Amino acid sequence: MNGKIIFFEERNFQGRSYECSDDCSEISSHLSQCNSCKVESGVFIVYDQPNYMGQQYLLRRGEYPEYQRMGLSDCIRSCRIVPVHRGPFKMRIYERENFGGQMHELVEDCESIQDRYRMCDIQSCNVMDGYWLMFEQPFFRGRMLYLSPGEYRNLRELASEDVRFNSIRRITESF
């Protein structure tokens, strides 16, 4: 993995810091809190809860002086590095949990599931190739869910019950 992120206890890169180049399930084991960060290389998903739970946000190379500007409701509590994927992208989305109902295969971004496929909801999926983000709103806005290769039989268990996903984007180097 080729990434480096530095977390700071206070806003504007103040206070104690913790440097990370891999997944970290509990930032509070290194810092009392995390309210700003700098991504020196790579792409990371940060979470407002420990153990990769809660609201998520994708961070690319750059400076993030305070968590509210990132859209998080609380401070950063865990993070995952997103591996670089240079091959094809492929995922199947399903209307119902356990791969039921209408199914569509994606190999590229989809700005609106509702408009393209006439699906009002996605409740399960199978990510065959690449790393993806599902968004609550069309055009890649709102709450998001990070997905790596694997089967997801019930997306409601990963996200909150009230989230309906309406757009999907590949995580590419030029994202």
C-alpha positions, 0 to 999 in steps of 0.5 A: 500500500502506498499511502500516508495520512497524519491525524491531529488532535486539534483543528488546523493541524494543532496538538499531538499527531499520529502518522498512519500508512495502513488501516486503523480501527481505533484512532483513539488508541493513538490520540484522544481525538482527531479533528484535522488531518493531512493526506500526504499520499494515497486515498483514505476512507475516514469514519466518525466511529471506531471499527470502520463504522458510522459516516464515511468520507473519502480523502485524497491528497490534501489538507483537511483543517477541520472535520466539519468541512469534511461533512463528518458529524463528529471527529475522525475515529477510524480509517482505511486505505483504499488500494490502487486498482488499475484493472477493470471494474465490475459490480452487480447491484440487486434491488432486494437483499440476498441478491434478489429482484432486478439485477444490473451489472456496472463497469462504470460510474452511474450518476442515477440508479433511478434514471438509468435502471428504474430501480428505486433501491439497492439492497445487495450487491456483488463487487467483482473488481475494483473499489466503489462508493455508493451514494445516497443521492444522485450525482455522487452526493450525500452519505456514502458507503465504501465497498471493496471486492466481495458479496454484500447480502444486505446493505442495510446492515452496513449503512443505516436503515433509512439510507437508499443508494442512488448513485455509484462511483468507481474509486480511480486514481483520477476520481 
